[in-house]
Amino acid sequence: MASPEDLIAPKPPQLFEARRKIFPKAVRGSYRNLKWAIMAVTLAIYYITPWLRWDRGPYAPDQAVLVDIANRRFFMFAIEIWPHEFYYVAGLLIMAAIGLFLVTSSVGRAWCGYACPQTVWTDLFLHVERLIDGDRNAQIRLQKAPLGPSKIAKRVTKHAIWLAIALLTGGAWVFYFADAPTLARYIVIGQGPTVAYATIALLTATTYVLGGLMREQFCIYACPWPRIQGAMLDEKSLLVTYKYWRGEPRTHGLKRAAPAARQPETDKGAAPMPGVPSLVALAANPELAPKIGDCIDCNACVAVCPTGIDIREGAQIGCITCGLCIDACDEVMDRLDRPRRLIGYSTIADEQAAGEGRAPEHPMKRLFRPRAIAYFLIWASIGLAMLFALGTRSRLDLSVSQNRNPVYVRLSDGSIRNTFTLKVRNMQSRPREVEVSIEGLPGGALWSEGGAREGAANSLRLSVPADKVTKLRLFVAAPSDGPPRSDLTFRVRALDAEGGEDTHQIHFERPETGR
Amino acid sequence: MAEQRVDEKTGTRTVGHEWDGIEELDTPMPRWWLYTFYATIIFALGYVVAYPAWPLVHDATRGVLGWSSRGEYAREVAAEGVRRSAVREELARIPIERLPENSKLFEAAVAGGASAFKVHCVQCHGSGAAGSKGYPNLNDDDWLWGGDLKMLVATITNGIRQPGNDATHVSMMPAFGRDQLLKSDEIEDVASYVRIVSGQEKPSASAQRGAALFATNCAVCHGANAKGSRELGAPNLTDKIWLYGGDRESLVQTITNSRGGVMPAWGTRLDPVTIKMLAAYVHSLGGGEAIVPQPSPSPTEAAPAPSANGKP
């Protein structure tokens, strides 16, 4: 709030605002436990995944999740994605986006509060800070204390542990891009690739700066999600909400009187308080009871907030809906013997209803509203479509392009030759024998680069190496009498037990005059 | 001018604009944000000092680091040259007839030949080597002088009808009309006959006369069966490929005035490795011929020479 002097003689506009340092207080409760659980699961997934093995035989790496940039492959358990199948990744990104809409419209900014890496690592860094410096009050004291040996020791320890966590974080990331045990050995003996060290250094720096130093500043000033998510919320989305109708007016000092005032016959010994009607008068005429809110303005909800906001000011960009203020307030309400969830997850619509004395909507009805169902259907159909495509995709793929300079060549016997470039993709992790043949071209014969026309036939066999694209130049000759352009189908067929084939239709070009 | 005031609730100045009762607070930026902005200014100043930045009338500031994009380019070209030197050395060592055995080296040679072709050969033979009238199509299977790797190297090195080069391909067709060796109706008769042997015309009295004229005048180079001779660069007249056209008018032109294309002797302009690469590229276009194994003169090389194509 502005002081009266400010209003009379405003300070000149500032170019910048100094950071308001936040010392979030430790808290216990159900949401805190949920955060612990999610932190444990997400960090475990992040650190363990690259070390899971998956046997793919001798021709492919046996790392379960591997982004093999050098060979342009993406391995994920039984699934192997090739660059031309990148639409699966695009599909996953679209699913992630729609999933974010779905989650946000139903349960609010759950991503921000629980699963966002910035939240998870910041939380981890806060715990380290409490371990070294103590809880909120100790931290504030330490901040104000002059620089001495003890403060220096604590600061050095804290930043050292932060850097160690950051290093482990950055270090874990590179293992997704190479065989983890091999890379780990090379990194330790100092012979890892430069890009690995650079990536580790970069991610160590960003983790340390974002999680340790910037913390909530990143959420408020740099991150676009709060803005996007804020726009996706409506009056039926779950938000961390201060129940204004129940908490206001805030009552400093009246806390003990509150239960007494409502149950006068059980507590007749309570002393009258200034400004409060005497219990006798209240008993005679309950109408005289002043409205006493449950909020005692103890600021517990503000003290525990990792982004330093006051939730009682309503929904705001700084609120990541982590629910820690709910735990803090519940603790206070328990001590006051008042019902919990003065601050709680609720919707704007429910709070309006509660304020007007109406019953809130059934949670199920809120979850299964048309908007959420629509998001879910879109999300699920993309997922099903991708699963279907994944289940039916061929592991043998053919693409053909026609060499157009020149379009055709007349041979000495008068026949016409076209040249094609075939790419046969063998997406199995073992070599395969395949047969390439042409169909639909009467009198046509094909031979490959390095072969000779004398050996030309209707088909040829070749071996395609494991996990490789074989590029092949094919010459196709056909008699010159025919339409300027006739259909030609290339067919590639696997000769091994798994089978599989692919075709590609293209044109055979002749000179207009025939001859 | 909009009226500036201090917002009562926050104690922050407003910027003074108002839209539909909504006012904008003049909230200050966070300090680190501002410092980052200053840092970018300092960086820009340093950049201007270190790198070429300021355009002058005829030049630009050089920058204290001495960096230039031309210098960078020269460095990259030099590095690329070093990178390629191993392949070039290998290509220099290997005899051209052994090149197809090493498929990787052959591929590299084809790639190098393709780019050399784009620089030196496309002016006559076209970017796809398809040639045009008078300039042979290098994709087809018809060769005046031979289409195996060895002959391609020889042809590129020494050229065709290049004065002063003893190894160049030389042959001369007489200008039968201009030099009055044949009369014009005789030339018509020969043209009729040539069109019969190439399957373009039906037998006629003119062609019968032409057959006799062909036997006395043309068979010495083109052969009694008109299939040509590679030693003399005399084209096969029975096939469907015509360098100067196979229609009657073109044939009469050819017999009357003769033909004789020229190609530079590239051996004086290109190094042997580039010529090998060009030969490999031309050979790969689809008309390349296998080297016919010669009876080997020494008993140590009695093993049959490998086929140029590697595959049957």
Boltz contact constraints between the chains, C-beta under 6 A:
constraints:
  - contact:
      token1: [A, 2]
      token2: [B, 8]
      max_distance: 6.0
  - contact:
      token1: [A, 2]
      token2: [B, 11]
      max_distance: 6.0
  - contact:
      token1: [A, 6]
      token2: [B, 11]
      max_distance: 6.0
  - contact:
      token1: [A, 7]
      token2: [B, 6]
      max_distance: 6.0
  - contact:
      token1: [A, 10]
      token2: [B, 6]
      max_distance: 6.0
  - contact:
      token1: [A, 13]
      token2: [B, 13]
      max_distance: 6.0
  - contact:
      token1: [A, 13]
      token2: [B, 26]
      max_distance: 6.0
  - contact:
      token1: [A, 14]
      token2: [B, 28]
      max_distance: 6.0
  - contact:
      token1: [A, 16]
      token2: [B, 28]
      max_distance: 6.0
  - contact:
      token1: [A, 16]
      token2: [B, 29]
      max_distance: 6.0
  - contact:
      token1: [A, 16]
      token2: [B, 31]
      max_distance: 6.0
  - contact:
      token1: [A, 16]
      token2: [B, 34]
      max_distance: 6.0
  - contact:
      token1: [A, 17]
      token2: [B, 28]
      max_distance: 6.0
  - contact:
      token1: [A, 17]
      token2: [B, 30]
      max_distance: 6.0
  - contact:
      token1: [A, 18]
      token2: [B, 31]
      max_distance: 6.0
  - contact:
      token1: [A, 405]
      token2: [B, 128]
      max_distance: 6.0
  - contact:
      token1: [A, 406]
      token2: [B, 128]
      max_distance: 6.0
  - contact:
      token1: [A, 406]
      token2: [B, 130]
      max_distance: 6.0
  - contact:
      token1: [A, 409]
      token2: [B, 139]
      max_distance: 6.0
  - contact:
      token1: [A, 409]
      token2: [B, 140]
      max_distance: 6.0
  - contact:
      token1: [A, 411]
      token2: [B, 140]
      max_distance: 6.0
  - contact:
      token1: [A, 411]
      token2: [B, 141]
      max_distance: 6.0
  - contact:
      token1: [A, 412]
      token2: [B, 141]
      max_distance: 6.0
  - contact:
      token1: [A, 412]
      token2: [B, 142]
      max_distance: 6.0
  - contact:
      token1: [A, 412]
      token2: [B, 239]
      max_distance: 6.0
  - contact:
      token1: [A, 412]
      token2: [B, 241]
      max_distance: 6.0
  - contact:
      token1: [A, 414]
      token2: [B, 240]
      max_distance: 6.0
  - contact:
      token1: [A, 450]
      token2: [B, 309]
      max_distance: 6.0
  - contact:
      token1: [A, 450]
      token2: [B, 310]
      max_distance: 6.0
  - contact:
      token1: [A, 450]
      token2: [B, 311]
      max_distance: 6.0
  - contact:
      token1: [A, 451]
      token2: [B, 311]
      max_distance: 6.0
  - contact:
      token1: [A, 452]
      token2: [B, 309]
      max_distance: 6.0
  - contact:
      token1: [A, 455]
      token2: [B, 312]
      max_distance: 6.0
  - contact:
      token1: [A, 475]
      token2: [B, 286]
      max_distance: 6.0
